Amino acid sequence: QVQLVESGGGLVQAGGSLRLSCAASGRTFYAMGWFRQAPGKEREVVAAISWRGTYYPDSVKGRFTISRDTAKNTVYLQMNTLKAEDTAVYYCAAGNVATTEISHWSSWGQGTQVTVSS
């Protein structure tokens, strides 16, 4: 049974940093990613990593870094220079394709709240 467990969310002031972790169990995946969903908005990708490389949208490029520890089957999201607009529930996802299409990700974590105060 596949399980993704996120940790590391919380409250931080604008300009601060947070590090999210997502531990996967049950199998390894070609791709893992982080998505976020703010109230009233659609879920969007903020970072993805596969054996071919990484992807970031312009909104977080240069501020967020995704990394992977294959031995621990864990993916991390280092978030720096956080802004109020980064406030959202952050979800870890895993799948066989690294894509911005949400429907192509097969497994999801429960989500962790990130709140950035201005």
C-alpha positions as CSV (number, residue, x, y, z in Angstrom):
1,Q,0.0,0.0,0.0
2,V,1.4,3.3,-1.1
3,Q,1.5,6.1,1.5
4,L,2.9,9.6,1.4
5,V,3.4,11.4,4.7
6,E,4.2,15.1,4.7
7,S,5.7,17.1,7.5
8,G,7.3,20.5,8.1
9,G,4.5,23.0,7.5
10,G,3.7,25.8,9.8
11,L,3.6,29.6,10.3
12,V,6.4,31.8,9.2
13,Q,6.9,35.5,8.6
14,A,7.4,36.8,5.1
15,G,11.0,36.5,4.1
16,G,11.5,33.4,6.2
17,S,12.1,29.8,5.2
18,L,10.5,26.4,5.7
19,R,11.4,22.9,4.7
20,L,8.8,20.3,3.9
21,S,9.4,16.6,3.8
22,C,7.5,13.8,2.2
23,A,8.3,10.2,3.1
24,A,7.0,7.6,0.6
25,S,6.4,4.0,1.5
26,G,5.2,1.0,-0.5
27,R,7.2,1.6,-3.6
28,T,9.5,4.0,-5.4
29,F,8.4,6.4,-8.0
30,Y,9.9,7.8,-11.2
31,A,8.6,11.3,-10.3
32,M,7.7,13.1,-7.1
33,G,6.3,16.6,-6.7
34,W,4.9,19.3,-4.5
35,F,1.6,21.0,-5.2
36,R,-0.3,23.7,-3.3
37,Q,-3.8,24.9,-3.1
38,A,-4.9,28.2,-1.6
39,P,-8.5,28.9,-0.6
40,G,-10.6,29.5,-3.6
41,K,-7.9,28.6,-6.0
42,E,-7.0,25.5,-8.1
43,R,-4.2,23.2,-7.1
44,E,-1.0,24.0,-8.8
45,V,2.4,22.5,-9.1
46,V,5.3,24.2,-7.3
47,A,8.1,21.7,-7.9
48,A,8.7,18.3,-9.4
49,I,11.6,16.0,-9.6
50,S,12.3,12.9,-11.7
51,W,15.4,11.0,-12.7
52,R,15.7,13.5,-15.6
53,G,15.7,16.7,-13.6
54,T,13.6,19.3,-11.8
55,Y,10.8,21.7,-12.7
56,Y,9.6,24.9,-11.1
57,P,7.0,27.4,-12.3
58,D,8.1,31.0,-12.5
59,S,6.2,31.9,-9.4
60,V,8.7,30.0,-7.2
61,K,11.8,29.7,-9.3
62,G,14.9,30.8,-7.4
63,R,13.1,30.6,-4.1
64,F,12.0,26.9,-3.8
65,T,14.3,23.9,-4.2
66,I,13.1,20.3,-4.5
67,S,15.5,17.5,-3.6
68,R,15.3,13.7,-3.2
69,D,16.9,11.2,-0.9
70,T,16.5,7.9,-2.8
71,A,17.8,5.8,0.1
72,K,15.1,7.2,2.4
73,N,12.5,7.4,-0.4
74,T,11.9,11.0,0.7
75,V,11.4,14.2,-1.2
76,Y,12.0,17.6,0.3
77,L,10.9,21.2,-0.5
78,Q,13.1,24.0,0.7
79,M,11.2,27.2,0.6
80,N,13.1,30.5,1.0
81,T,12.1,34.1,0.8
82,L,8.5,33.1,1.5
83,K,5.7,35.5,0.6
84,A,2.2,35.9,1.8
85,E,0.9,34.6,-1.5
86,D,2.8,31.3,-0.8
87,T,0.2,30.6,1.9
88,A,-1.6,27.4,1.0
89,V,-2.0,23.7,1.8
90,Y,1.0,21.9,0.3
91,Y,0.6,18.4,-1.0
92,C,3.2,15.8,-1.9
93,A,2.5,13.7,-5.0
94,A,4.1,10.8,-6.7
95,G,3.7,9.1,-10.1
96,N,5.2,7.7,-13.2
97,V,5.3,10.9,-15.1
98,A,6.7,14.3,-14.1
99,T,4.0,16.6,-15.4
100,T,2.0,19.7,-14.4
101,E,-1.2,17.7,-15.1
102,I,-2.6,16.9,-11.7
103,S,-4.6,13.9,-13.0
104,H,-1.4,12.1,-14.0
105,W,-0.1,11.9,-10.4
106,S,-1.2,8.6,-8.9
107,S,-0.5,9.1,-5.2
108,W,-1.1,12.0,-2.8
109,G,-0.3,13.0,0.7
110,Q,-2.7,14.4,3.1
111,G,-1.4,18.0,2.9
112,T,0.3,20.3,5.3
113,Q,-0.6,23.9,5.9
114,V,1.9,26.7,5.2
115,T,1.0,30.1,6.4
116,V,3.2,33.1,5.7
117,S,2.3,36.3,7.6
118,S,3.1,39.6,6.1
